[in-house]
Amino acid sequence: MTSSELWNRATADRYDAEETEMSSAAVLGPTLAFLAELAGEGRALELAIGTGRVGVPLRERGVPVVGIELSEHMAAVLRRKSDEDTLPVAIGDMATTAVPGEFTLVYLVYNTITNLLTQDEQVQCFRNAARHLEPGGRFVIELGVPPLRFLPPGQVAVPFDVSERHLGFDTFDLVEQILVSHHFTRESDGDGDGRYRRGSSRHRYAWPAELDLMARIAGLELERRVADWDGTPFTQDSAKHVSVWRKPA
């Protein structure tokens, strides 16, 4: 097993309810169109497929999808939406787990490569993706750009969400490239007050150029980098990127 932190049953059961915005048509529409175009007539492999937020509707669009997922609890939520024959899922980590066959597309969305907490494991993830790709196939990653420009000297925390029901901020270890996301989520008690549930998760952040080097180590070539699934040009001010690497034919 890699160093990824394992999602437990309670977290898996509430995941979809807490990610309703990421499951909206406004978010999923461009995501699915982007991925379906790259998959073409071939099969797609989703690394860390989770509860199937992307994989299930992509399969419903006609793209054959296979998943790899470390958490059995997350996979169990997916199973409520799609059966094994329709969307097979292998339980294992995204850096080393192999599934049969080749794919025209391997993809990893929503910052999930940062769940691998060492550089070696992230490199191995690229190698695992490359092993599953047919010649000419693509590996796609969606990942935020580390917000270190917001850190003045002496500050180690950056807020990323301040809303009525959720407070979120990241703290950074700049030596180890580790960030910890801290979440305070308000839980209603029925009277409108409620208390806050605290949670945190560790991640290893990586820069786009570092990912490009990982791709080269795995034998992949950068084909395209944009700022979002709509294809907005990537600039120095972009908060995230969607990057596409190609396996040479």
C-alpha positions, 0 to 999 in steps of 0.5 A: 500500500502507498502512503495515501490516507484511507477513506473510512466508511463515514467519510465515504457515506457523506462524500457525495452530499458534501461535493454537490457542486463538483457533481453539478452539470456546470462542472461535470459537463465540460469534464465529461466532454473533455474526457470522452473526446480523448477516449474516442472509441477506446476504453478509459481507466480512472485512477482513484475513482472514488464514488464514481462522480466522474466515472459513472456518468462517463460510462453513461455517455458510452465510454467503457470505464474501469476504475482503481480505488484504494478505499473499499468504502468509497467503492461500495458507494459507487456500487450503489450507482453501477454494478461490476459488469457495467463498471469494473473496479479493482481495489488497490492503490493507483501507483501499483495496481494493474488491471487487464488490457490497454486503454486510450485514456487514463485519468486522475481528477480533482487533485487526487495525485496529491494523495500520494505523499512521496515523490517516488510514489507520484512517479510510480503513478505516472509509470502505472498510467503509462503501462496501461496506455496503448500507443498514442493513448493519453494520461490526464491529470486535474490539479491545483497550482500550489498557492504559495504566492499567497504566503508572506514571510512567516505565514504557513496557512492559506484559506481556500473556502470561507462560507456559511457551512464550511471553513477551509484552509491549507497549512504548508511544509515547504521543505517536504512539499506537504500541505494539510487541508483543514476543514470545519464543516457545520452540522445542523442540529435541527434548530439552525445552530449546529456544531462544526465537524473538524477534519484534515487530510495530508497531500503532497503538492507538485508543480506543473513542471515537476509533473512534466518531468515525472511524465518524461520518466514514464515515457510520456510527452506533454501534449496540452495544458489548459486552465480548466476543462473548458480549455481556457489558456493556462497562464501564470495566474491560473489556479489549476491546470488540466494536463494531457500527456501522450504515450508515443505511438 
